Amino acid sequence: MKVEKAIQGLETTKKYLDKKIKWDKLTEILDSIRYAPSAGDLQNWKIITIQGEEIKQKLAKFSYDQLWISKASAILVVCNDQSEVKRMFKKKADFYSTQSCAAGIQNLLLRATSLGIDSAWVRTFNAERIRSLLKIPEDMKIDALITLGYADSREPQPKINELKNIVYFEEWGKSEL
């Protein structure tokens, strides 16, 4: 799939079929994060891959009862290792490391879409309960949960802004050259 098709085809999916993702496809998705840009080229992301039903149900519960999460074939818990970033960037470490993980997450989502696998980027969760459940070290920040699977149905997607409403040329507010 061409990159523009993956970008335009990326949708948030909250209803999944009971169908497993093949291991080779899952590893292709996971591998894509390695190619994302990162501050200082530190590649500060770590991912815990969850496929077990019991843990998926707990993650859904710890995501403020977003129970649809447990129906995904896999959940990726994206963690942010700020230790090296802090050494290099000091006070800007949180900002830069979060940007880096966001770039990596976008790669995961686009690669999944290109493989015909649906996804959602979950941002609302109780990080401390997830940290305890998955034994994530205290110095790791949990940036996101990414659900992966095959859509059972499509939901209406948000309206996409027109380019003229979000891009300016040479100065703020100037939308024409």
FENGIVEN-V328209 format. One record per backbone hydrogen bond with DSSP energy under -0.5 kcal/mol. CO is the residue of the C=O (numbers start at 1). NH is the residue of the N-H. If there is no record, write none. Layout:
CO/NH, CO/NH
This chain:
2/5, 2/6, 3/7, 4/8, 5/9, 6/10, 7/10, 11/13, 11/119, 15/152, 15/153, 17/19, 22/25, 22/26, 23/27, 24/28, 25/29, 26/30, 27/31, 28/32, 29/32, 29/33, 30/33, 31/34, 32/35, 33/36, 38/41, 39/42, 44/81, 46/79, 47/49, 48/50, 48/77, 50/75, 52/56, 53/57, 54/58, 55/59, 56/60, 57/61, 58/62, 60/63, 60/66, 61/64, 61/65, 62/126, 65/67, 66/69, 67/70, 68/71, 69/72, 74/148, 75/50, 75/77, 76/78, 76/146, 77/48, 77/79, 78/143, 78/144, 79/46, 79/81, 80/82, 80/141, 82/86, 83/87, 84/88, 85/89, 86/90, 89/92, 90/93, 92/96, 93/97, 94/98, 95/99, 96/100, 97/101, 98/102, 99/103, 100/104, 101/105, 102/106, 103/107, 104/108, 105/109, 106/110, 107/111, 108/112, 109/113, 110/114, 111/115, 112/115, 112/117, 113/116, 118/149, 119/13, 120/122, 120/147, 121/123, 122/145, 123/125, 125/127, 126/130, 127/131, 128/132, 129/133, 130/134, 131/135, 131/136, 132/135, 137/140, 139/82, 141/80, 141/143, 144/78, 145/122, 145/147, 146/76, 147/120, 148/73, 148/74, 149/118, 149/151, 150/17, 159/161, 162/165, 163/166, 163/167, 168/170, 169/171, 171/174, 173/175, 174/169
